[in-house]
Amino acid sequence: MNNLHRKMGTFSLMMVGLGSIIGSGWLFGAWRAAQIAGPAAIASWIIGMVVILFIALSYSELGSMFPEAGGMVKYTQYSHGSFLGFIAAWANWIAIVSVIPVEAVASVQYMSSWPWEWAKWTGSLVENGILTGKGLAIATGLLIIYFLLNYWTVGLFSKANSLITVFKIVIPGLTIGALLFAGFHGGNFSSTGGVAPNGWASVLTAVATSGIVFAFNGFQSPINMAGEAKNPGRSIPIAVVGSILIATVIYVLLQIAFIGAVNPSEIVKGWSHLNFNSPFADLAIALNINWLVIVLYADAFVSPSGTGITYTATTSRMIYGMEKNKYLPNILGRVHPLYGVPRQAMFFNLFVSFIFLFLF
């Protein structure tokens, strides 16, 4: 029995999943997949979804049966024993905790490219692809904000996360609608080598190498938060499967809109020659959709931070779960008696995030 408060409903858990899945990757995923597979990249997203869904269904069932905080670091111990459980838990935690500073850095890097007159100072945040002292200071501030939004009750986190996630869903929706309405070239789907100009093998290559599988990796987050679900037997499967399916619809529509919005002259030499610095923003500029450019620049800052906030929550539950597995000192498994939040685990993750930020 833990002291975590079971206050998260199905909607909050689904927003946690979507908030983790839809990060900054959607801004580049469609372009990269189109480079590799052409119009057939649409099939790559569907194949990626099916692969991840088979994995997610297994974990969602475990999350329903064993609704524990940090479930992703506990199930391997149950199935394979302490030795493999120890290795799998640490590998899983390192993979996710390292994303928190990465998202903070991504937000600062996107800030540095803001084109507005009042934001000229942001150009000094990054030099030669590396954060300057000012950039590091802002990234540090972002890590602290992620921390504080999780420091009090899980209710504060779920409300903040739900608000940010709704924003992260609305922006791709606006992008899809604007591109389909402003400049859709249906011939792009059959010209320049047909639907699969690089062969159908390229469809599978795109799944593995264009970030498609990585884009769905956030399905783990609701499972790690299962210890705070009101009705885990019902909420966990709906949140996990629902977030994957909703994200798939968004990703597929983005891919269709991207392929259709590309100027046919850009793909005369083939999809592999398609080159953008900021794919959707560049398309919006080419189509004179100035309001969309502004929205995309704003989202490029908000989306990574939203993912950082979510992973700050889930990694603290992973540390909590690892302590319950006896992999870590007891102090890291303590939960605040009033707020029901594993604060010591949060401080530990913040310290590790600073190490990644400043040293790596």
C-alpha positions as CSV (number, residue, x, y, z in Angstrom):
1,M,0.0,0.0,0.0
2,N,1.5,3.4,-1.0
3,N,0.5,6.9,0.1
4,L,0.0,8.3,-3.3
5,H,-3.4,9.9,-3.9
6,R,-5.6,8.2,-6.4
7,K,-7.0,11.4,-8.0
8,M,-6.4,10.9,-11.7
9,G,-9.4,10.0,-14.0
10,T,-9.5,8.6,-17.5
11,F,-9.3,12.0,-19.2
12,S,-6.3,13.1,-17.1
13,L,-4.4,9.9,-17.8
14,M,-5.2,10.1,-21.5
15,M,-3.8,13.6,-21.6
16,V,-0.7,12.3,-19.9
17,G,-0.3,9.8,-22.7
18,L,-1.0,12.3,-25.5
19,G,1.2,14.9,-23.8
20,S,4.1,12.4,-23.9
21,I,3.5,11.2,-27.4
22,I,2.9,14.5,-29.1
23,G,6.1,16.5,-28.5
24,S,8.2,18.5,-30.8
25,G,8.8,15.5,-33.1
26,W,5.6,16.1,-35.2
27,L,7.2,19.2,-36.6
28,F,9.8,17.1,-38.4
29,G,8.5,13.5,-38.5
30,A,6.3,14.0,-41.6
31,W,9.2,15.6,-43.6
32,R,11.7,12.9,-42.7
33,A,9.2,10.1,-43.4
34,A,8.4,11.6,-46.8
35,Q,12.1,11.9,-47.7
36,I,12.5,8.2,-47.1
37,A,9.2,6.7,-48.4
38,G,7.5,9.4,-50.3
39,P,3.6,9.4,-50.2
40,A,3.8,5.8,-48.8
41,A,5.0,7.3,-45.5
42,I,1.3,7.4,-44.6
43,A,1.5,3.6,-44.4
44,S,4.6,3.9,-42.2
45,W,2.7,5.7,-39.5
46,I,0.0,3.1,-39.5
47,I,2.5,0.2,-39.3
48,G,4.3,2.0,-36.5
49,M,1.0,2.4,-34.6
50,V,0.2,-1.3,-35.0
51,V,3.6,-2.4,-33.7
52,I,3.5,-0.1,-30.7
53,L,-0.2,-1.0,-30.0
54,F,0.7,-4.7,-29.6
55,I,3.4,-3.7,-27.0
56,A,1.1,-1.2,-25.4
57,L,-1.8,-3.7,-25.0
58,S,0.4,-6.0,-22.9
59,Y,1.5,-3.2,-20.7
60,S,-1.9,-1.7,-20.3
61,E,-3.2,-5.1,-19.1
62,L,-0.3,-5.2,-16.6
63,G,-1.2,-1.6,-15.5
64,S,-4.7,-2.7,-14.9
65,M,-3.7,-5.8,-12.9
66,F,-0.9,-4.2,-11.0
67,P,-1.7,-0.4,-10.8
68,E,1.5,0.7,-9.2
69,A,3.5,3.9,-9.5
70,G,6.4,3.4,-11.9
71,G,4.9,0.2,-13.3
72,M,7.3,0.2,-16.2
73,V,10.3,-0.4,-13.9
74,K,8.5,-3.1,-11.8
75,Y,7.0,-5.6,-14.3
76,T,10.3,-7.0,-15.5
77,Q,11.2,-7.9,-11.9
78,Y,7.9,-9.7,-11.5
79,S,8.4,-11.7,-14.8
80,H,12.2,-12.2,-14.9
81,G,13.5,-11.7,-11.4
82,S,15.7,-9.1,-9.6
83,F,18.8,-9.3,-11.9
84,L,17.1,-8.6,-15.2
85,G,14.5,-6.4,-13.4
86,F,17.4,-4.2,-12.1
87,I,19.0,-3.8,-15.5
88,A,15.7,-3.1,-17.3
89,A,14.5,-0.6,-14.7
90,W,17.7,1.4,-14.8
91,A,17.8,1.4,-18.6
92,N,14.1,2.5,-18.8
93,W,14.6,5.3,-16.2
94,I,17.8,6.6,-17.9
95,A,16.2,6.7,-21.3
96,I,13.3,8.8,-20.0
97,V,15.0,11.1,-17.4
98,S,17.5,12.2,-20.1
99,V,14.5,13.4,-22.2
100,I,13.7,16.1,-19.6
101,P,16.8,18.3,-20.1
102,V,16.6,17.5,-23.9
103,E,13.1,19.0,-24.0
104,A,14.3,22.1,-22.1
105,V,17.2,22.5,-24.6
106,A,14.8,22.0,-27.5
107,S,12.6,24.8,-26.2
108,V,15.5,27.2,-25.9
109,Q,16.8,26.2,-29.4
110,Y,13.4,27.0,-30.9
111,M,13.3,30.3,-29.0
112,S,16.6,31.3,-30.6
113,S,15.0,31.2,-34.0
114,W,12.1,33.5,-33.2
115,P,11.8,36.0,-36.0
116,W,10.0,38.8,-34.2
117,E,11.6,42.2,-33.6
118,W,11.0,42.2,-29.9
119,A,12.6,38.7,-29.6
120,K,15.9,39.6,-31.3
121,W,17.7,38.9,-28.0
122,T,16.8,35.2,-28.3
123,G,19.3,34.9,-31.1
124,S,22.1,35.0,-28.6
125,L,20.8,31.9,-26.7
126,V,22.5,29.4,-29.1
127,E,25.9,29.6,-30.9
128,N,27.0,27.0,-33.3
129,G,24.3,24.6,-32.1
130,I,25.4,24.9,-28.5
131,L,23.6,26.8,-25.7
132,T,25.3,30.0,-24.5
133,G,25.3,31.0,-20.8
134,K,22.0,32.8,-21.3
135,G,20.6,29.7,-23.0
136,L,21.7,27.5,-20.2
137,A,20.2,29.9,-17.7
138,I,16.8,29.7,-19.4
139,A,17.0,25.9,-19.8
140,T,17.7,25.7,-16.1
141,G,14.7,27.9,-15.4
142,L,12.5,25.6,-17.5
143,L,13.7,22.5,-15.5
144,I,12.8,24.3,-12.3
145,I,9.3,25.2,-13.7
146,Y,8.8,21.5,-14.7
147,F,9.8,20.6,-11.2
148,L,7.5,23.1,-9.5
149,L,4.4,22.1,-11.5
150,N,4.9,18.6,-10.1
151,Y,6.0,19.6,-6.6
152,W,2.5,20.0,-5.1
153,T,-0.5,17.8,-5.7
154,V,-0.9,15.5,-8.6
155,G,-4.1,17.5,-9.3
156,L,-2.0,20.6,-10.2
157,F,0.2,18.5,-12.5
158,S,-2.8,16.9,-14.3
159,K,-4.6,20.3,-14.8
160,A,-1.4,22.0,-16.2
161,N,-0.7,19.0,-18.3
162,S,-4.2,18.7,-19.7
163,L,-4.2,22.4,-20.6
164,I,-0.9,22.2,-22.4
165,T,-1.8,18.9,-24.2
166,V,-5.1,20.4,-25.5
167,F,-2.9,23.2,-27.0
168,K,-0.6,20.6,-28.4
169,I,-3.5,18.9,-30.1
170,V,-5.1,22.1,-31.4
171,I,-2.0,23.4,-33.1
172,P,-1.4,20.3,-35.4
173,G,-5.2,20.5,-36.1
174,L,-4.9,24.1,-37.3
175,T,-1.8,23.1,-39.3
176,I,-3.6,20.3,-41.0
177,G,-6.7,22.5,-41.8
178,A,-4.6,25.4,-43.1
179,L,-2.4,23.3,-45.4
180,L,-5.3,21.3,-46.8
181,F,-7.2,24.5,-47.5
182,A,-4.5,26.8,-48.7
183,G,-2.5,24.7,-51.1
184,F,-3.2,21.0,-51.6
185,H,-1.7,19.3,-54.7
186,G,-3.3,15.9,-55.1
187,G,-0.9,15.0,-57.9
188,N,2.0,14.8,-55.4
189,F,0.6,11.4,-54.3
190,S,1.1,9.8,-57.7
191,S,3.9,11.8,-59.4
192,T,7.6,11.5,-59.1
193,G,7.8,7.7,-59.0
194,G,4.3,6.9,-57.8
195,V,3.0,6.2,-54.3
196,A,6.2,4.4,-53.2
197,P,9.0,5.9,-55.3
198,N,11.7,4.2,-53.3
199,G,10.0,0.8,-53.1
200,W,7.8,-0.6,-50.4
201,A,10.9,-1.6,-48.3
202,S,11.3,2.1,-47.7
203,V,8.0,2.1,-45.8
204,L,9.6,-0.1,-43.2
205,T,12.8,1.9,-43.2
206,A,10.8,5.0,-42.4
207,V,9.2,3.3,-39.5
208,A,12.5,2.5,-37.9
209,T,14.6,5.6,-38.9
210,S,12.4,8.6,-39.3
211,G,11.3,8.8,-35.6
212,I,7.9,7.1,-36.1
213,V,8.4,4.4,-33.4
214,F,10.0,7.0,-31.1
215,A,7.0,9.3,-31.6
216,F,4.7,6.7,-30.0
217,N,7.1,5.9,-27.1
218,G,5.1,8.1,-24.6
219,F,2.4,5.5,-24.3
220,Q,4.3,4.4,-21.1
221,S,3.4,7.5,-19.1
222,P,-0.2,6.5,-18.1
223,I,1.2,3.2,-16.9
224,N,3.8,4.8,-14.8
225,M,1.1,7.0,-13.2
226,A,-1.2,4.0,-12.5
227,G,-0.6,4.3,-8.8
228,E,-2.6,7.5,-8.8
229,A,-5.5,6.4,-11.0
230,K,-9.0,6.4,-9.5
231,N,-10.2,3.4,-11.5
232,P,-7.1,1.8,-13.0
233,G,-8.9,-1.3,-14.4
234,R,-10.9,0.9,-16.6
235,S,-8.7,4.0,-17.1
236,I,-5.3,2.6,-18.0
237,P,-6.4,0.6,-21.1
238,I,-8.6,3.5,-22.3
239,A,-5.8,6.0,-21.7
240,V,-3.0,4.0,-23.3
241,V,-4.9,2.7,-26.4
242,G,-6.9,6.0,-26.7
243,S,-3.8,8.2,-26.7
244,I,-2.1,6.0,-29.3
245,L,-5.1,6.0,-31.6
246,I,-5.7,9.8,-31.3
247,A,-2.0,10.5,-32.0
248,T,-2.1,8.2,-35.0
249,V,-5.0,10.1,-36.5
250,I,-3.1,13.4,-36.0
251,Y,0.2,12.0,-37.4
252,V,-1.5,10.5,-40.5
253,L,-3.4,13.7,-41.3
254,L,-0.2,15.7,-40.8
255,Q,1.6,13.4,-43.2
256,I,-1.2,13.8,-45.8
257,A,-1.3,17.6,-45.4
258,F,2.5,17.8,-45.7
259,I,2.7,15.7,-48.9
260,G,-0.1,17.6,-50.5
261,A,1.2,21.1,-49.5
262,V,4.7,20.6,-51.0
263,N,5.2,22.5,-54.2
264,P,5.4,20.0,-57.1
265,S,8.6,21.7,-58.3
266,E,10.3,20.8,-55.0
267,I,10.0,17.1,-55.7
268,V,10.9,16.9,-59.4
269,K,14.2,15.2,-58.5
270,G,12.6,13.0,-56.0
271,W,11.3,13.1,-52.4
272,S,14.8,12.4,-51.0
273,H,15.9,15.8,-52.2
274,L,13.2,17.6,-50.2
275,N,15.0,19.9,-47.7
276,F,13.6,22.2,-45.1
277,N,14.9,23.9,-41.9
278,S,11.5,23.9,-40.2
279,P,9.2,21.9,-42.5
280,F,5.7,23.1,-41.6
281,A,6.8,26.7,-40.9
282,D,8.6,26.8,-44.3
283,L,5.5,25.5,-46.0
284,A,3.3,28.1,-44.2
285,I,5.7,30.8,-45.3
286,A,5.6,29.6,-48.9
287,L,1.8,29.6,-48.8
288,N,1.7,33.0,-47.2
289,I,-0.1,31.7,-44.1
290,N,1.6,34.2,-41.7
291,W,-0.6,33.5,-38.7
292,L,0.3,29.8,-38.9
293,V,4.0,30.6,-38.9
294,I,3.5,32.5,-35.6
295,V,1.5,29.7,-34.1
296,L,4.1,27.1,-35.1
297,Y,6.9,29.1,-33.6
298,A,5.0,29.3,-30.3
299,D,4.1,25.6,-30.4
300,A,7.8,24.7,-31.0
301,F,8.5,26.3,-27.6
302,V,5.4,24.9,-25.8
303,S,5.4,21.3,-27.0
304,P,8.8,20.3,-25.8
305,S,8.1,21.9,-22.4
306,G,4.8,20.0,-22.1
307,T,6.6,16.7,-22.6
308,G,9.3,17.8,-20.1
309,I,6.5,18.5,-17.5
310,T,5.0,15.0,-18.1
311,Y,8.3,13.2,-17.9
312,T,9.2,15.0,-14.7
313,A,6.1,13.4,-13.2
314,T,6.6,9.9,-14.6
315,T,10.3,9.6,-13.8
316,S,9.7,10.5,-10.2
317,R,7.2,7.6,-10.0
318,M,9.8,5.4,-11.6
319,I,12.3,6.2,-8.9
320,Y,9.6,5.6,-6.3
321,G,8.9,2.2,-7.9
322,M,12.6,1.3,-8.1
323,E,12.9,2.1,-4.3
324,K,10.0,-0.3,-3.7
325,N,12.0,-2.9,-5.6
326,K,14.9,-2.2,-3.2
327,Y,17.2,-0.8,-6.0
328,L,17.5,2.6,-4.2
329,P,17.7,4.0,-0.7
330,N,14.5,4.2,1.3
331,I,14.6,8.0,1.4
332,L,13.8,8.1,-2.4
333,G,10.6,6.2,-1.8
334,R,9.1,8.7,0.7
335,V,5.8,10.4,-0.2
336,H,4.7,13.8,1.2
337,P,2.0,13.0,3.8
338,L,-0.2,15.9,2.7
339,Y,0.3,16.2,-1.0
340,G,1.0,12.6,-1.8
341,V,3.9,13.4,-4.1
342,P,7.3,11.6,-4.0
343,R,9.3,14.8,-3.5
344,Q,12.7,13.2,-2.7
345,A,12.5,11.3,-6.0
346,M,11.7,14.6,-7.8
347,F,14.8,16.3,-6.3
348,F,16.9,13.3,-7.3
349,N,15.7,13.6,-10.9
350,L,16.2,17.3,-11.0
351,F,19.8,16.8,-9.9
352,V,20.3,14.2,-12.6
353,S,18.7,16.5,-15.2
354,F,21.1,19.3,-14.2
355,I,24.0,16.9,-14.7
356,F,22.8,16.0,-18.2
357,L,22.2,19.7,-19.0
358,F,25.5,21.1,-17.9
359,L,27.9,18.2,-18.7
360,F,26.4,16.4,-21.7
